[in-house]
Structures are given as C-alpha cells and as structure tokens.
C-alpha cells in the first residue's frame, strides 16, 4: 500500500519558508507515514530559482510530483508550461492525473468579457503572465486535453489540479466577488462526472473545507495559503483579546499587527506542525 498526500498553495516565498518550515513539513509527512507527495500548484513565484531546489530537498525523503499553478507559471515559456501539464502517475491500482486547469469567467456570467479583462488587468496576478491565447481559449484547450486523457484510462482516477472545478467554491466576500471570474470553470466538473472520476483535489482558493460530493465526484480542498490566512493566526487573536481584531480589516492588515511580535513568532513555531497537518489530503492506495 502507498500513502499519498496532496498539498497545494505552499507559496514558499511569500510564506518565508526556511529550514525550520521545511523540517516541520518533513516531520509531518514522516509522522503521517507518507510515501508519495504531490503538490497541486503555487509552490512559489520563482519556479527555477526557488521551487525546484525545494522539490529536490523533499525528494530526499519522499517520492514527489507536482503540477503548476498560476504563480508557478511566472517567467515560464508556454512550451515549458505545456511540458509540465497533464501528467499521469500510477499509484497502486489508481491513476493520479495532474494538471493546472484554467478559468473562463463562467462563475460570473453577469459580468461582461470586457469588464472581466479590466478587472484582471487591474487586480489579478495573471496579468503578469505572457500566455499565447485568451482565458476562454486556454480553458477550452485544457478541457479537450482532459477529455482525451480520462477517456483513455480505466480503473480508479484521482485528479490533482490547481484551479477550481466546481461553482460551489466561490468567494463569500461580496466586495471581491468579481474575482470569482478567475477561479476556474464548472466545465471541469462535467468532464469528471461523465468519466466517473472518484476524487478531485484542488487549490487556488485559500480556504479549507471538508470534502463535498457532487454527482458522485468527491472534491477535496485543503490549501495551505498565505500565513495571514492560516488558522493559527485566527487562533492567536482569540487567545489575545487585548490585541485589537477588526473583522472588517483585510487579513493582511490584521496579520501586520502581530507578525513581528515575539509572542506570535513563538506561537507560530509551536503550531506550525498542526497547520501543515490540516493542509493535506491523504489517500491510502
């Protein structure tokens, strides 16, 4: 039996991963008896300079695979992106399919194509990427590759992807609901449903939920996300009511109020193990 863990959205640059963070992650994986680790995108903003050395360190202890997220694509050519997309790995009796996915604005049908582009160019990270087609065409091409791949397989299929494959997973914050346009596409779910995919693990959104089953497909989303969004930060505020906590503030502003406190740094080190543990989906195959 092989024990597979899937994680996503480590953002090792923004989260300032150093030796302590790496060793804590390795210890979590060892304690969970993980044999095989897959990272479903957004390792860092520097694939060659940061992500590759990080992955090489992990391969000393585990079998490691990955797929790209949008942050990983920064600075990569389209040829390099394509080469790393749509991988398949046989793990026991199951096939793990990994790919990035993309978005087609379909989670926000009331917003015009022109306004979606305006929002993207003003607010969204992907304005920095130099991709050769528009978002709708990129999603269509991704879906065609997915259909071809899953239709050629038999036996249990586990999918690891970065972008959001079901409309259930949209931001609950009305102030930024226009960002739903850039999360993913319901069309991925239709492919999974048609081909009886059993489990889909994804990231991109930076919150964690219990598994949900839609049309027989079980969805798992447990990204690590940015430190400012971690459960341990919320718990720290609850334990220190003397520190002002304004729910109307952005997570960044709340985090900035405590990140340099020695009490917070000690609390973070103490609870990092638990945070990593809660940010992985595990399969016994």
Buried (B, 14 or more C-beta within 10 A) or exposed (E): EEBBBBBBBBBBBBBEBEEEBBEBBBBBBEEEEBBBBBBBBBBBBBBEEBBEEBBEBBEEBBBBBBBBBBBBBBBBEBEBBEEBBBBBBEBBEBBBBBBBBBBBBBBBEEBEEEBBBEBBEEEBBBEEBEBEEEBBEBBBEBBEEBBEBBEEEEEBBBBBBBBBBBBEBBBEEEEEBBBBBBBBBBBBBBBBBEBEBBBBBBBBBBEBEEEEEBEEBBBBBBBBBBBBBBBBBEBBBEEBEEBEBEEEEEBEEBBEBBBEBEEBEEBBEEBBBBBBBBBBBBBEB
